[in-house]
Amino acid sequence: MMRGDQKIFIPNPHGGDIGTPLLKQILKEFDNGLEEWIRLEK
């Protein structure tokens, strides 16, 4: 995942595609920290 020059790596030890439920959980958790992410970028 990239934002500008910053990158976030989402580990995937399985090496394959991740399922929809896990992707939804990751996005939900990211959304909860979105304001902090924006604040840290400044």
CYANA upper distance limits for C-alpha pairs under 8 A (distance plus 0.5 A):
  1 MET  CA      7 LYS  CA      6.22
  1 MET  CA      8 ILE  CA      5.67
  1 MET  CA      9 PHE  CA      6.86
  1 MET  CA     10 ILE  CA      8.09
  2 MET  CA      6 GLN  CA      6.20
  2 MET  CA      7 LYS  CA      4.92
  2 MET  CA      8 ILE  CA      6.75
  3 ARG  CA      7 LYS  CA      6.90
 12 ASN  CA     16 GLY  CA      8.07
 12 ASN  CA     18 ILE  CA      8.19
 18 ILE  CA     22 LEU  CA      7.12
 18 ILE  CA     23 LEU  CA      7.23
 19 GLY  CA     23 LEU  CA      6.82
 20 THR  CA     24 LYS  CA      6.59
 21 PRO  CA     25 GLN  CA      6.79
 22 LEU  CA     26 ILE  CA      6.69
 23 LEU  CA     27 LEU  CA      6.66
 24 LYS  CA     28 LYS  CA      6.56
 25 GLN  CA     29 GLU  CA      6.69
 26 ILE  CA     30 PHE  CA      6.62
 27 LEU  CA     31 ASP  CA      6.54
 28 LYS  CA     32 ASN  CA      6.89
 29 GLU  CA     33 GLY  CA      7.18
 30 PHE  CA     34 LEU  CA      6.48
 33 GLY  CA     37 TRP  CA      6.71
 34 LEU  CA     38 ILE  CA      6.72
 35 GLU  CA     39 ARG  CA      6.63
 36 GLU  CA     40 LEU  CA      6.56
 37 TRP  CA     41 GLU  CA      6.79
 38 ILE  CA     42 LYS  CA      7.39
